[in-house]
Amino acid sequence: MALGCTMRFAVGDMAVEMAPFSREDVLAFIPGMARMSTVRYISFHTAQTAETEQEWYDKVIKDKSSFIWGLWAIENGERTLIGNSALTNITKDHIIQATSGSVITNQLYWGRGIASAAHMARAWYVFEQYGMHRIKSAVIQGNQRSRRALEKSGYSYVYTERNEQFIEGTLRHLDCFECLNPADWAWKAWWGEDTPTQAAVTAREKTQYALEWAAQNVELL
Ligand SMILES: CC(C)(COP(=O)(O)OP(=O)(O)OC[C@H]1O[C@@H](n2cnc3c(N)ncnc32)[C@H](O)[C@@H]1OP(=O)(O)O)[C@@H](O)C(=O)NCCC(=O)NCCS
């Protein structure tokens, strides 16, 4: 685990790779990770430096309970590291599940559909190649981009944790989402004797659509 294998897909006219990255590559994250507009919803509002990014890298590549990918944009023959996408805290007690995290540190690439496509590719990878049952995600209220990217790619709202962060003068709540593996074996394991909610049934269809997109459009190298 730790670094995920390479996946390649197109987002509009651009080729995107989710692929390994090196200790030196993480320096590309620093300008973005020093901006409040990038970290507002993801951290304790601290800027990162070469030292802290490389310390983080050393930790994550050894972490056997996570998958992490660099997000690479490929344009005009150039391959640029623009962010990362991770599934962390993978637990295997009865049910295999993980927590999602994504950041596109280069803001020039926001709003182009990259996170949504990466969410779909990543779910496909861990559901189809790893047998995961569930991915959890959470979004601070106000982070509309993140919420929209999750909803578009097969995640559904589950519940809200109150007062998670203080941002721009006010306490913000945290909306918790999940993406359930829609395959019959995983669906039955998750729901057991319970009747799935209507919202879960609707979300299952969205997730199936996301996985079909990935099966047709993602090249797993
Ligand atoms: C959140 C983040 C990963 C999203 O990545 P992205 O590639 O820009 O996301 P996408 O382009 O796939 O989807 C964004 C969607 O939000 C929409 N959107 C953008 N601004 C919006 C707003 N203010 N209100 C509502 N929707 C908005 C976009 O139009 C797009 O939806 P569409 O494709 O239906 O038009 C990226 O903005 C980021 O790295 N932010 C900083 C870190 C962060 O907040 N990470 C997530 C923590 S939970």
The ligand as a Gaussian input file, in Angstrom:
#p B3LYP/6-31G(d) Opt

LIG

0 1
 C      -12.069000      20.623000      -3.446000
 C      -11.205000      20.374000      -4.691000
 C      -10.405000      19.081000      -4.487000
 C      -12.153000      20.223000      -5.884000
 O      -11.385000      19.939000      -7.032000
 P      -11.870000      20.366000      -8.503000
 O      -11.068000      19.609000      -9.481000
 O      -11.882000      21.825000      -8.564000
 O      -13.376000      19.803000      -8.499000
 P      -14.272000      19.520000      -9.788000
 O      -13.913000      20.495000     -10.870000
 O      -14.223000      18.065000     -10.118000
 O      -15.723000      19.805000      -9.226000
 C      -16.022000      21.037000      -8.630000
 C      -17.493000      21.318000      -8.822000
 O      -17.861000      22.390000      -7.935000
 C      -18.494000      23.401000      -8.679000
 N      -18.246000      24.652000      -7.987000
 C      -17.162000      25.433000      -8.024000
 N      -17.343000      26.502000      -7.230000
 C      -18.568000      26.354000      -6.672000
 C      -19.334000      27.120000      -5.767000
 N      -18.847000      28.250000      -5.254000
 N      -20.567000      26.676000      -5.433000
 C      -21.045000      25.524000      -5.940000
 N      -20.348000      24.727000      -6.807000
 C      -19.133000      25.174000      -7.157000
 C      -17.863000      23.324000     -10.046000
 O      -18.663000      23.977000     -11.006000
 C      -17.821000      21.799000     -10.236000
 O      -19.097000      21.268000     -10.526000
 P      -19.584000      21.002000     -12.038000
 O      -18.557000      20.110000     -12.668000
 O      -20.897000      20.353000     -11.895000
 O      -19.647000      22.318000     -12.732000
 C      -10.236000      21.566000      -4.949000
 O      -11.012000      22.729000      -5.116000
 C       -9.252000      21.756000      -3.806000
 O       -8.195000      21.153000      -3.801000
 N       -9.587000      22.627000      -2.826000
 C       -8.724000      22.899000      -1.678000
 C       -8.581000      21.707000      -0.749000
 C       -9.907000      21.144000      -0.310000
 O      -10.822000      21.868000       0.076000
 N      -10.001000      19.806000      -0.340000
 C      -11.192000      19.075000       0.019000
 C      -11.344000      18.939000       1.460000
 S      -12.827000      18.058000       1.890000

